[in-house]
Amino acid sequence: MKSNQIKLLTFAFLAIFTLAFQMEKSIAQEPWTAKQLLAPADLNKALNSSNGTKYYIYSIGYQAIIKNSIDIGAGRDKENQKKLKQQLSKLPKDANIVIYCGCCPFSTCPNVRPVFNMLNEMGFKNHKLLNIPQNIKVDWIDKGYAIKK
């Protein structure tokens, strides 16, 4: 009986350790750091403040919903990446840039990773990804945050 409990505990420990290792590995593979994720509430506050941080906001999804954002189109498409690269080439490397998509759950979004990698490769220093874990409706619109009119 005790032997079965030890085996069960050993198995549970190994399973938890393996899961934790896989989660850490997947987080480490993202092209952004935790500091480069911007909370929607923080961006909304900046948009509604006259003396807050000024951001260049790019929608890399299917529609620019957020106030003052520029519609680029799906970030996974090479043509849209080229269009964004042209716009970004006019900005200083320390510009405050925010990208967002919001088409689907953040963890599976096909648009954010290619564009964030591009920003890294271009040498930008203050670029952020809007942290939209579910989608633009749930994480922005339903909260009453600033949208385009």
Phi and psi in degrees as a GROMACS rama.xvg file:
@    title "Ramachandran Plot"
@    xaxis  label "Phi"
@    yaxis  label "Psi"
@TYPE xy
-62.522  -35.6151  LYS-2
-62.347  -40.3203  SER-3
-66.8223  -37.8246  ASN-4
-65.9467  -40.9682  GLN-5
-64.566  -42.593  ILE-6
-62.8071  -42.2933  LYS-7
-65.3243  -44.5684  LEU-8
-63.2543  -41.1069  LEU-9
-62.4804  -45.2776  THR-10
-61.5676  -44.6612  PHE-11
-62.3414  -43.1719  ALA-12
-60.806  -46.1846  PHE-13
-64.1613  -39.0772  LEU-14
-64.7054  -44.7155  ALA-15
-64.8827  -43.5165  ILE-16
-61.2371  -44.6981  PHE-17
-63.2086  -43.7865  THR-18
-63.2231  -45.1672  LEU-19
-61.4463  -41.4213  ALA-20
-63.2584  -43.0252  PHE-21
-65.3786  -39.6654  GLN-22
-65.2351  -44.0105  MET-23
-62.9199  -40.5395  GLU-24
-64.0098  -43.1923  LYS-25
-69.0512  -36.648  SER-26
-65.7838  -41.2056  ILE-27
-64.4332  -22.4069  ALA-28
-83.9441  -10.3286  GLN-29
-69.1122  146.605  GLU-30
-77.9696  -4.40015  PRO-31
-115.707  161.778  TRP-32
-101.47  169.532  THR-33
-59.9697  -34.6943  ALA-34
-68.4126  -18.7182  LYS-35
-92.6443  4.74897  GLN-36
-94.4599  127.577  LEU-37
-106.762  125.397  LEU-38
-68.0435  137.396  ALA-39
-53.6076  -39.759  PRO-40
-61.1673  -36.406  ALA-41
-69.686  -40.4278  ASP-42
-66.7348  -43.7587  LEU-43
-59.1682  -41.7925  ASN-44
-61.1493  -44.1205  LYS-45
-63.9909  -38.5353  ALA-46
-65.5727  -29.0452  LEU-47
-98.7975  7.7167  ASN-48
-113.802  137.796  SER-49
-79.4446  -19.5809  SER-50
-119.92  20.6827  ASN-51
-83.2963  177.133  GLY-52
-60.6822  135.507  THR-53
-94.4072  125.656  LYS-54
-114.108  147.909  TYR-55
-94.1335  114.021  TYR-56
-110.92  124.889  ILE-57
-121.072  126.599  TYR-58
-86.4109  117.831  SER-59
-110.025  26.1376  ILE-60
-108.713  -140.287  GLY-61
-102.953  -7.95879  TYR-62
-162.493  136.115  GLN-63
-80.5125  108.446  ALA-64
-100.82  -38.9662  ILE-65
-72.5502  138.464  ILE-66
-49.9441  135.686  LYS-67
68.455  8.75758  ASN-68
-86.5787  153.552  SER-69
-107.776  129.696  ILE-70
-80.7837  118.811  ASP-71
-103.849  -32.0882  ILE-72
101.474  177.055  GLY-73
-55.2783  121.149  ALA-74
-65.8731  -17.2844  GLY-75
-79.0736  -16.5992  ARG-76
-82.4535  129.504  ASP-77
-59.1048  -38.1492  LYS-78
-64.322  -40.5049  GLU-79
-69.6547  -35.8287  ASN-80
-61.8839  -41.1403  GLN-81
-63.6503  -43.0454  LYS-82
-60.4297  -44.7918  LYS-83
-66.71  -40.8087  LEU-84
-59.5712  -39.7075  LYS-85
-62.2658  -42.3939  GLN-86
-68.2045  -41.0943  GLN-87
-68.7476  -27.4408  LEU-88
-64.4501  -16.887  SER-89
-85.9447  -9.23382  LYS-90
-98.5824  151.284  LEU-91
-69.6993  155.552  PRO-92
-66.2132  -15.6273  LYS-93
-101.809  14.6167  ASP-94
-62.7157  145.969  ALA-95
-84.9654  102.254  ASN-96
-111.603  136.704  ILE-97
-126.425  132.507  VAL-98
-115.788  150.29  ILE-99
-153.286  156.535  TYR-100
-123.36  -80.9564  CYS-101
87.8128  11.8976  GLY-102
-74.1038  -25.7905  CYS-103
-159.803  179.456  CYS-104
-54.2626  134.289  PRO-105
-48.411  -41.9691  PHE-106
-63.7734  -22.9572  SER-107
-116.39  7.313  THR-108
-62.6351  126.369  CYS-109
-82.1228  -5.10651  PRO-110
-100.909  -30.4388  ASN-111
-75.7875  -37.8893  VAL-112
-67.0709  -46.5213  ARG-113
-62.1354  -37.9923  PRO-114
-73.3425  -40.0575  VAL-115
-64.7327  -39.3395  PHE-116
-59.5342  -41.0194  ASN-117
-62.1573  -43.8668  MET-118
-61.2175  -40.8582  LEU-119
-61.2252  -46.7627  ASN-120
-65.428  -30.8978  GLU-121
-77.9127  -8.48381  MET-122
85.3517  19.3053  GLY-123
-69.108  147.181  PHE-124
-108.025  -25.5419  LYS-125
-122.002  39.7237  ASN-126
-93.6375  145.167  HIS-127
-136.076  156.765  LYS-128
-109.931  125.463  LEU-129
-66.3668  124.522  LEU-130
-80.3147  91.6563  ASN-131
-113.113  89.5039  ILE-132
-68.0319  -29.4698  PRO-133
-106.508  -70.4606  GLN-134
-170.137  170.854  ASN-135
-64.1777  -32.8616  ILE-136
-66.294  -53.3186  LYS-137
-68.5558  -44.5949  VAL-138
-90.8012  -6.09593  ASP-139
-135.136  -63.6964  TRP-140
-61.0477  -49.8408  ILE-141
-64.1797  -17.313  ASP-142
-89.6354  -3.15242  LYS-143
77.882  21.776  GLY-144
-74.8244  163.997  TYR-145
-61.4879  125.57  ALA-146
-122.924  166.668  ILE-147
-69.0244  146.69  LYS-148
